[in-house]
Amino acid sequence: MSARPVIAALLALGIAGCSVAGAQADKAETTSGKARADLYQCEGCEGALESDADKLTPHSQISGLGEPGEPLHIDGTVYATDGRTPMPGVVIYAYQTNAEGLYAGGKPGTEASRRHGRLRGWVKTGADGRYSFDTIKPAPYPDDTIPAHVHFTVLEPGKRPYWIDDIVFDGEFGVTDAYRRSMTNKGGNGIVKTTRDAAGRWAVTRDIILERHPE
C-alpha cells in the first residue's frame, strides 16, 4: 500500500503543521524557499520512468471500459516555480485506488506496476502546460486511515522524478482542519473542489507549481 507515511502519521497524531491558504499563498510557499531536502526521497517515483515520454500526449485514460466506480475527469496546468509560466514537456505519473480503496490488478513487470495496481497513467504537458486524465473516483483505503486520493509524481525534462501532494477531495472523508494544517503544498495545493461537468462526470482541477531542485 502506498500511503504517504508522513501524512498518515500526522493524521494519526493530530499534529498541526503550517497552514497555507489561497492560490497566492501557494505560489509564495513554492517560489520563496529553497529545494526541499526530501525532494528525491520518493517511494514509487520510479513509475514515472516506465512510459516513453516521447510518445506521451497531454491526455490519458487511466480506467478501462467497465471499471467500477463513478467517472472522474482531472485537468490542470503545470507552472514553473514562479507560479505563472506554463511549462510544456512535463510528465505526470498518476496512480490511485479503485472503487474499493485497493491498488488492485497490477502486473508483475515492475515493482511500481505490482504495487500501484492497474489504475495508473502518464501524460506529458502540451505547449500550454495543460494536462488531463479520465478515470474513476478513488475510494479511501478500507481501514479509513487517510482520505481518498490520487497520487501524482512529476518528471521534468532532464531531472529526477519527485512526488507532490496527492489530489484529495474537499469536503469529503478525512479532509479535516487537521489534514489541511498538515499540508505543505508540495507542487501547489492538492485539495480540490469537485463539480459535475456537462457529461455528468465528477470534475476537478489540480494545477501544479514545479518544485525547486538542488543546485
Rosetta silent file (secondary structure, phi, psi, omega in degrees, C-alpha in Angstrom):
SEQUENCE: MSARPVIAALLALGIAGCSVAGAQADKAETTSGKARADLYQCEGCEGALESDADKLTPHSQISGLGEPGEPLHIDGTVYATDGRTPMPGVVIYAYQTNAEGLYAGGKPGTEASRRHGRLRGWVKTGADGRYSFDTIKPAPYPDDTIPAHVHFTVLEPGKRPYWIDDIVFDGEFGVTDAYRRSMTNKGGNGIVKTTRDAAGRWAVTRDIILERHPE
SCORE:     score description
SCORE:     0.000 S_00000001
   1 L     0.000  138.993 -168.705    0.000    0.000    0.000 S_00000001
   2 L  -110.859   41.799  176.105    1.457    3.372   -0.999 S_00000001
   3 L   -65.361  148.128  174.734    0.170    5.821    1.606 S_00000001
   4 L   -73.292  113.706 -173.825    2.400    8.784    2.274 S_00000001
   5 H   -58.472  -41.404 -176.932    3.911    7.774    5.633 S_00000001
   6 H   -64.820  -45.350 -178.727    4.429   11.312    6.898 S_00000001
   7 H   -63.159  -44.299 -179.516    0.870   12.407    6.115 S_00000001
   8 H   -60.799  -39.734  179.723   -0.618    9.287    7.673 S_00000001
   9 H   -66.090  -40.613  178.696    1.413    9.872   10.836 S_00000001
  10 H   -61.323  -42.562  179.839    0.304   13.474   11.057 S_00000001
  11 H   -65.388  -42.790 -177.588   -3.310   12.474   10.771 S_00000001
  12 H   -64.592  -37.340 -176.414   -2.992    9.749   13.362 S_00000001
  13 H   -91.653  -10.856 -179.496   -1.291   12.029   15.887 S_00000001
  14 L    68.812   28.297 -178.984   -3.340   15.110   15.113 S_00000001
  15 L   -77.644  133.106  179.685   -0.220   17.187   14.655 S_00000001
  16 L   -94.805  125.692  177.382   -0.873   20.608   13.158 S_00000001
  17 L   -98.364 -156.034 -178.333    1.567   21.807   10.549 S_00000001
  18 L   -84.531  131.132 -178.421    1.872   25.040    8.678 S_00000001
  19 L   -97.891  131.599  177.813   -1.341   26.303    7.074 S_00000001
  20 L  -127.422  121.527 -173.884   -1.204   27.960    3.659 S_00000001
  21 L  -118.328  135.660  172.564   -4.421   29.372    2.238 S_00000001
  22 L    87.904  158.072 -175.004   -5.275   30.523   -1.267 S_00000001
  23 H   -63.741  -39.017 -178.377   -3.550   30.409   -4.619 S_00000001
  24 H   -66.642  -39.095  177.404   -1.261   33.341   -3.914 S_00000001
  25 H   -65.336  -38.503  177.005   -0.067   31.794   -0.669 S_00000001
  26 H   -57.968  -45.277 -178.652    0.555   28.528   -2.507 S_00000001
  27 H   -65.041  -41.529 -179.579    2.752   30.366   -5.002 S_00000001
  28 H   -62.842  -40.141  179.072    4.630   32.210   -2.278 S_00000001
  29 H   -59.935  -39.504 -175.997    5.329   28.933   -0.467 S_00000001
  30 H   -79.263  -40.702 -170.693    6.797   27.448   -3.636 S_00000001
  31 H   -85.832  -18.722 -172.769    8.700   30.414   -5.027 S_00000001
  32 H   -90.757  -20.528 -172.008   10.242   31.827   -1.850 S_00000001
  33 L   -98.142 -179.329  175.437   12.017   28.760   -0.476 S_00000001
  34 L   -91.280  176.293  175.138   14.900   26.532   -1.375 S_00000001
  35 L   -60.770  136.672  179.217   14.673   22.998   -2.723 S_00000001
  36 L   -71.995  143.960 -173.447   13.154   20.724   -0.083 S_00000001
  37 L   -63.580  -28.857 -176.315   15.626   18.323    1.443 S_00000001
  38 L   -99.026   20.416 -172.282   13.445   15.275    0.769 S_00000001
  39 L   -52.791  -42.825 -175.168   12.673   16.133   -2.863 S_00000001
  40 L  -100.614    6.579  173.221   14.055   12.865   -4.240 S_00000001
  41 L   -84.366   91.188 -156.736   13.080   10.670   -1.283 S_00000001
  42 L  -139.730   93.394  178.410   10.245    9.330   -3.272 S_00000001
  43 L   -63.982  123.801  175.779    8.536    5.971   -2.785 S_00000001
  44 L    82.731    0.593 -176.099    7.247    4.656   -6.103 S_00000001
  45 H   -69.591  -15.928  176.974    8.514    7.550   -8.195 S_00000001
  46 H   -62.464  -18.932  177.048   10.332    5.146  -10.488 S_00000001
  47 H   -60.631  -27.008  179.316    6.909    4.526  -12.006 S_00000001
  48 H   -64.578  -21.587 -175.662    7.207    7.883  -13.783 S_00000001
  49 H   -92.028   -0.273 -172.788   10.045    6.416  -15.858 S_00000001
  50 L   -84.439   -4.891  179.064    8.094    3.409  -17.139 S_00000001
  51 L  -117.573  147.452  179.994    6.494    5.177  -20.093 S_00000001
  52 L   -75.685  108.118 -175.579    8.216    6.572  -23.177 S_00000001
  53 H   -58.725  -30.648 -178.560    7.965   10.335  -22.750 S_00000001
  54 H   -66.783  -21.034 -177.349    8.357   10.893  -26.499 S_00000001
  55 H  -101.714   -1.700 -176.899    5.085    9.051  -27.124 S_00000001
  56 L   -80.395  154.534  176.977    3.000   10.683  -24.402 S_00000001
  57 L  -121.971  173.131 -179.560    0.231   13.213  -25.028 S_00000001
  58 L   -71.790   -6.496 -179.300   -1.447   15.765  -22.719 S_00000001
  59 E  -127.555  144.344  176.334   -4.373   13.379  -22.070 S_00000001
  60 E  -142.495  144.690  174.125   -4.554    9.851  -20.672 S_00000001
  61 E  -100.585  112.844 -177.850   -7.338    7.411  -19.880 S_00000001
  62 L   -82.570  -50.483 -176.017   -6.492    5.682  -16.595 S_00000001
  63 L   -89.840  138.602  178.997   -9.539    3.480  -16.061 S_00000001
  64 L   -80.564  169.211  177.932  -10.580    0.973  -18.678 S_00000001
  65 L   -58.996  130.204  178.450  -14.052    0.462  -20.082 S_00000001
  66 L    87.096    1.625  176.873  -16.299   -1.102  -17.471 S_00000001
  67 L   -62.626  124.174  178.864  -14.125   -0.179  -14.475 S_00000001
  68 L   -60.067  144.157  177.709  -16.490    0.035  -11.452 S_00000001
  69 L   126.707  169.120 -179.640  -16.861    3.498   -9.952 S_00000001
  70 L   -85.543  132.399 -179.906  -18.008    6.994  -10.756 S_00000001
  71 E   -59.474  141.960 -179.773  -16.279    8.681  -13.723 S_00000001
  72 E  -136.057  132.057  174.796  -13.804   11.419  -12.796 S_00000001
  73 E  -110.882  126.692  177.994  -12.119   13.995  -15.029 S_00000001
  74 E  -115.427  131.868  172.837   -8.888   15.598  -13.780 S_00000001
  75 E  -144.138  173.191  179.087   -7.243   18.532  -15.510 S_00000001
  76 E   170.310 -178.043  178.581   -4.881   21.354  -14.766 S_00000001
  77 E  -125.638  138.252  174.885   -1.895   23.438  -15.790 S_00000001
  78 E   -97.139  127.625 -179.218    1.733   22.915  -14.815 S_00000001
  79 E  -114.201  154.945  171.809    3.586   26.118  -13.991 S_00000001
  80 L   -65.011  177.133 -178.257    7.247   26.949  -13.467 S_00000001
  81 L   -62.423  -16.591  177.628    8.458   27.789   -9.969 S_00000001
  82 L   -76.294   -8.470  179.383    7.266   31.365  -10.497 S_00000001
  83 L    74.795    8.798 -176.092    3.672   30.104  -10.404 S_00000001
  84 L  -129.587  -33.428 -172.209    2.841   31.926  -13.660 S_00000001
  85 L   -88.150  115.492  178.060    4.746   30.463  -16.614 S_00000001
  86 E   -62.931  141.374 -174.713    3.103   27.365  -18.191 S_00000001
  87 L  -115.863  115.315  175.009    5.587   24.534  -18.603 S_00000001
  88 L   -81.980  162.629  170.575    5.476   22.173  -21.607 S_00000001
  89 L    73.930   17.271  179.446    7.009   18.720  -21.761 S_00000001
  90 L   -95.336  128.430  178.191    6.470   17.783  -18.111 S_00000001
  91 E   -87.715  134.463  173.209    5.489   14.160  -17.446 S_00000001
  92 E  -119.006  125.410  175.794    2.897   13.453  -14.755 S_00000001
  93 E  -105.893  123.349 -178.747    2.512    9.913  -13.467 S_00000001
  94 E  -119.414  141.028  170.742   -0.775    9.265  -11.656 S_00000001
  95 E  -148.889  158.947 -169.120   -1.959    6.209   -9.765 S_00000001
  96 E  -160.847  168.342  172.147   -4.837    5.536   -7.420 S_00000001
  97 L   -78.659  166.461  174.890   -7.020    3.024   -5.630 S_00000001
  98 L   -88.093 -167.260 -176.614  -10.094    1.505   -7.207 S_00000001
  99 L   -71.610   -5.803  175.674  -13.699    1.956   -6.053 S_00000001
 100 L  -105.988    3.611  179.185  -12.990   -0.405   -3.135 S_00000001
 101 L    82.515   20.933 -175.687   -9.934    1.503   -1.924 S_00000001
 102 L  -118.263  146.995  169.634   -7.430   -1.058   -3.213 S_00000001
 103 L   -88.850   86.924 -168.721   -4.407   -0.917   -5.531 S_00000001
 104 L  -112.483  156.420  171.267   -5.615   -3.944   -7.439 S_00000001
 105 L    78.596   19.492  178.812   -4.849   -5.684  -10.708 S_00000001
 106 L   -68.647  160.776  179.404   -1.192   -4.749  -11.020 S_00000001
 107 L  -103.461  156.935 -173.744    1.113   -6.601  -13.374 S_00000001
 108 L   -80.870    1.893 -172.059    4.320   -8.362  -12.343 S_00000001
 109 L   -61.879  -41.975 -179.146    6.623   -6.491  -14.706 S_00000001
 110 L  -139.475  165.406  178.011    7.953   -3.904  -12.238 S_00000001
 111 H   -62.252  -41.502  179.656    7.608   -3.086   -8.568 S_00000001
 112 H   -62.247  -43.155 -178.745    5.579    0.018   -9.403 S_00000001
 113 H   -68.298  -32.336  176.447    3.168   -1.901  -11.606 S_00000001
 114 H   -69.941  -45.287 -172.158    2.739   -4.563   -8.922 S_00000001
 115 H   -81.879  -32.438 -173.212    2.213   -2.126   -6.058 S_00000001
 116 H   -89.944   -8.867  177.180    0.246    0.627   -7.780 S_00000001
 117 L    78.386 -170.822 -175.490   -2.332   -1.604   -9.446 S_00000001
 118 L   -83.945  -16.715 -175.750   -3.959   -1.197  -12.823 S_00000001
 119 L   -90.445   81.763  178.287   -5.281    2.334  -12.289 S_00000001
 120 E  -150.450  156.139 -178.577   -2.310    4.358  -13.351 S_00000001
 121 E  -164.680  169.375 -176.039   -1.361    6.543  -16.296 S_00000001
 122 E  -132.007  143.888  170.561    1.051    9.083  -17.763 S_00000001
 123 E  -134.996  164.315  170.932    0.669   12.385  -19.561 S_00000001
 124 E  -131.460  125.115 -174.837    3.079   14.994  -20.923 S_00000001
 125 L   -60.589  145.645  177.935    2.005   18.613  -20.811 S_00000001
 126 L   -80.242 -172.284 -178.906    1.381   20.428  -24.069 S_00000001
 127 L   -59.957  -25.937 -179.893    2.775   23.771  -25.210 S_00000001
 128 L   -92.279    5.573  179.860    0.243   25.485  -22.941 S_00000001
 129 L    77.645    5.676 -174.599    1.284   23.458  -19.894 S_00000001
 130 E   -86.662  155.602  175.294   -2.088   21.701  -19.793 S_00000001
 131 E  -151.936  164.581  173.942   -2.827   18.056  -18.990 S_00000001
 132 E  -159.211  151.067  173.868   -5.849   15.860  -18.232 S_00000001
 133 E  -128.944  144.797  166.129   -6.763   12.363  -17.052 S_00000001
 134 E  -114.552  133.615 -173.675  -10.028   10.451  -17.255 S_00000001
 135 E  -157.751 -159.152  170.740  -10.510    7.822  -14.580 S_00000001
 136 E  -117.328  158.279 -179.447  -12.872    6.788  -11.792 S_00000001
 137 L   -72.044  123.321 -178.284  -13.191    8.423   -8.400 S_00000001
 138 L   -72.704  160.275  173.897  -10.985    6.522   -5.943 S_00000001
 139 L  -105.584  155.899  172.973  -12.188    5.286   -2.568 S_00000001
 140 L   -62.122  161.105  174.232  -10.334    5.670    0.754 S_00000001
 141 L   -56.115  150.293 -178.377   -8.316    2.705    1.969 S_00000001
 142 L   -57.428  -27.668  178.973  -10.519    0.047    3.587 S_00000001
 143 L   -86.609    4.279  175.666   -9.109    0.898    7.027 S_00000001
 144 L    53.604   45.674  179.855  -10.114    4.561    6.541 S_00000001
 145 L   -85.794  -33.378  179.581   -6.682    5.887    7.519 S_00000001
 146 L  -142.496  166.570 -178.718   -6.495    8.774    5.050 S_00000001
 147 L   -64.000  160.276  167.916   -8.799   10.488    2.526 S_00000001
 148 L   -56.059  142.472 -173.014   -9.465    9.143   -0.946 S_00000001
 149 E  -157.800  161.330  171.032   -6.636   10.385   -3.126 S_00000001
 150 E  -121.712  123.918  178.970   -4.799   10.265   -6.427 S_00000001
 151 E   -78.274  138.755  175.879   -1.001   10.100   -6.237 S_00000001
 152 E  -125.052  130.699  170.952    0.961   12.415   -8.561 S_00000001
 153 E  -120.006  137.906 -176.177    4.636   12.141   -9.488 S_00000001
 154 E  -110.484  136.690  176.564    6.306   14.822  -11.618 S_00000001
 155 E  -130.676  106.263  178.168    9.143   14.259  -14.078 S_00000001
 156 L   -87.356  152.014  179.396   10.657   17.379  -15.618 S_00000001
 157 L   -55.787  128.428  176.642   12.933   17.123  -18.660 S_00000001
 158 L    75.381    8.066 -178.525   16.467   16.278  -17.578 S_00000001
 159 L  -118.677  172.016  173.764   15.512   15.964  -13.886 S_00000001
 160 L   -87.286  151.179 -179.465   14.791   13.194  -11.420 S_00000001
 161 L   -72.972  154.374  176.341   11.144   12.423  -10.583 S_00000001
 162 E  -150.260  154.858 -179.806    9.551   13.638   -7.361 S_00000001
 163 E   -95.100  154.820  175.826    6.148   13.403   -5.761 S_00000001
 164 E  -122.886  174.858 -178.752    3.821   16.260   -4.951 S_00000001
 165 E   -58.511  136.734  178.786    0.812   16.473   -2.663 S_00000001
 166 E   -61.302  154.797  164.157   -1.896   13.995   -3.588 S_00000001
 167 E   -71.925  126.178  168.445   -5.213   15.077   -5.004 S_00000001
 168 E  -130.223  161.648 -167.924   -7.813   14.857   -2.220 S_00000001
 169 E  -105.268  116.301 -177.048  -11.427   15.935   -2.381 S_00000001
 170 L   -56.649  135.289  176.439  -12.554   18.990   -0.445 S_00000001
 171 L    83.293   -0.050 -178.522  -15.462   18.348    1.922 S_00000001
 172 L  -106.225  178.682 -174.582  -15.092   14.556    1.841 S_00000001
 173 L   -48.284  130.180  172.334  -13.910   11.966    4.360 S_00000001
 174 L    84.710  -13.263 -179.668  -10.671   12.818    6.110 S_00000001
 175 L   -87.766   73.378 -174.806  -10.171   16.298    4.645 S_00000001
 176 L   -95.084  175.933  175.059  -10.370   17.883    8.073 S_00000001
 177 H   -61.127  -38.161  178.384   -8.909   21.063    9.518 S_00000001
 178 H   -64.382  -40.189  177.497   -6.074   18.956   10.918 S_00000001
 179 H   -61.822  -45.619  179.857   -5.403   17.496    7.473 S_00000001
 180 H   -59.229  -42.531 -178.982   -5.315   20.984    5.943 S_00000001
 181 H   -67.274  -24.099 -179.651   -2.853   22.161    8.581 S_00000001
 182 H   -78.660  -15.614 -176.625   -0.605   19.188    7.849 S_00000001
 183 L   -76.094  141.417  174.536   -0.232   20.141    4.183 S_00000001
 184 L  -115.905   12.219  173.767    2.867   21.977    2.972 S_00000001
 185 L    56.533   50.336  174.078    1.604   22.444   -0.579 S_00000001
 186 L   -69.765  118.875 -176.507    4.229   20.427   -2.386 S_00000001
 187 L    74.134   18.523 -176.007    3.628   21.270   -6.031 S_00000001
 188 L    94.522  179.673 -174.522    0.786   23.602   -5.050 S_00000001
 189 L   -75.953  121.932  179.299   -2.469   22.868   -3.268 S_00000001
 190 L   -91.766   -5.123  179.110   -3.718   19.288   -3.768 S_00000001
 191 E   -82.080  114.221 -171.881   -7.082   19.813   -2.048 S_00000001
 192 E  -115.534  149.840  174.816   -9.540   20.145   -4.937 S_00000001
 193 L   -89.489  138.795  179.190  -13.209   21.020   -5.197 S_00000001
 194 L   -98.159  138.443  173.838  -15.432   18.567   -7.036 S_00000001
 195 E  -133.795  173.108  172.480  -18.070   19.635   -9.552 S_00000001
 196 E  -105.201  130.490  177.992  -20.154   17.871  -12.172 S_00000001
 197 L   -87.901 -176.658 -175.807  -19.273   18.602  -15.791 S_00000001
 198 L   -63.144  -23.823  179.745  -21.638   18.688  -18.761 S_00000001
 199 L   -88.474    0.413  179.956  -21.232   14.922  -19.212 S_00000001
 200 L    85.530    4.298  178.951  -22.257   14.254  -15.620 S_00000001
 201 L   -81.794  153.446  164.357  -18.763   13.221  -14.536 S_00000001
 202 E   -64.956  142.279 -178.423  -17.056   14.375  -11.403 S_00000001
 203 E  -139.107  135.537  177.822  -14.516   17.009  -12.441 S_00000001
 204 E  -137.670  156.080  175.199  -11.565   18.528  -10.577 S_00000001
 205 E  -120.926  125.351  177.424   -8.699   20.866  -11.420 S_00000001
 206 L  -124.461   93.998  173.989   -5.265   20.318   -9.932 S_00000001
 207 L   -74.808  149.854 -175.358   -2.788   22.991  -11.018 S_00000001
 208 E  -125.464  133.231  172.300    0.858   22.189  -10.321 S_00000001
 209 E  -110.755  119.279 -174.582    3.722   24.518   -9.438 S_00000001
 210 L   -62.812  146.920 -179.641    7.061   22.861  -10.092 S_00000001
 211 L   -83.138  155.033  171.815    9.448   22.427   -7.178 S_00000001
 212 L   -73.809  146.570  178.893   12.910   23.881   -6.944 S_00000001
 213 L  -106.767  152.571  175.316   15.727   21.375   -7.490 S_00000001
 214 L   -60.089  146.420  178.719   19.028   21.168   -5.596 S_00000001
 215 L   -69.083    0.000    0.000   21.835   23.015   -7.328 S_00000001
